[in-house]
Amino acid sequence: MEFEYLEIERVSKLTKKEFINNYYKPQKPVVITNQIEDWPAFEKWNLNYIRSLAGDKMVPLYDSRKTDYTKKVNEPDFTMTMAEYIDILEQGPTDLRIFLYNLMKDVPSLKSDMNWPDLGLHLIKSLPLVFFGGADARVFMHYDIDFPNIFHIHFDGTKQCVLVDPKETPYMYRLPYSWICHEEIDFDQPDFNRFPALQKVKPYKTILNHGEMLYMPEGWWHYMKYLSPGFSLSLRSLSGRPSNLFKGFMNVAVIRYYDNWMRKRKGQAWLDYKDEEAVRRTNSIIK
């Protein structure tokens, strides 16, 4: 079975006023086309170009394995050079992906290929993060720990993006002390018998093509699947809502450290407890 998806609105180039009034203030996601055609990156950025500039850089790689209690949060599964990784991407389907990598810190010349979107957000210029993946690589359903507003710009390929309104978090089987859902949920083919509360969720879906920019508001869940090899640039700002700013601070400063401490103290039993508790809490809502 599949979800009944809603479509994310798609609009051509926006002004600052249009973006703030129509999308930022109501916290509504949108795909913006024709917004970065004046960037050198629009013409230049593809996998071969990245290989030519960053081929010798060691990059962190993640696969699709379920969370391992022996690993630190966001600890990579592998490392290799960017050139070796791009070779793998071009050879065929792979679940290896780059996640939350500040490539411009290692290759500062890439900054001259882009501009910072002037749409009214105070973007954090020290954190232009990139994400890479091969055909069928997937990024688990989650929301960002710090509740940022995000401009997610895709390059060299196509990528499926699924978003869920934070208002539907009670039905998302969120793990306690975490910002991810139960990892055994397949958001392409959800098991509504095992996870019945998902039937109440109305996710949004879109396909990002080269040069298109997705705005993801604060706290929105997102699941990404690469339909072909490619990469994305993620630009973020702090939360503009005091309640989300506080929740983000607590996640970063307190909750993630408690979760790591419990993982070290109880090992796999802690992860098993979180899985079971996510199912118990969520299913109790719909009984």
Secondary structure, 3 states (H helix, E strand, C coil): CCCCCEECCEEECCCHHHHHHHHHCCCCCEEEECCCCCCHHHHHCCHHHHHHHHCCCEEEEECCCCCCCCCCCCCCCEEEEHHHHHHHHHHCCCCCEEEEECHHHHCHHHHHHCCCCCCCCCECCCCCEEEEECCCCEEEEECCCCCCEEEEEEECCCEEEEEECHHHHHHCCECCCCCEECCCCCCCCCCCCCCHHHHHCCCEEEEECCCCEEEECCCCEEEEEECCCEEEEEEEECCCCHHHHHHHHHHHHHHHHHHHHHHHHHCHHHHHHHHHHHHHHHHHHHC
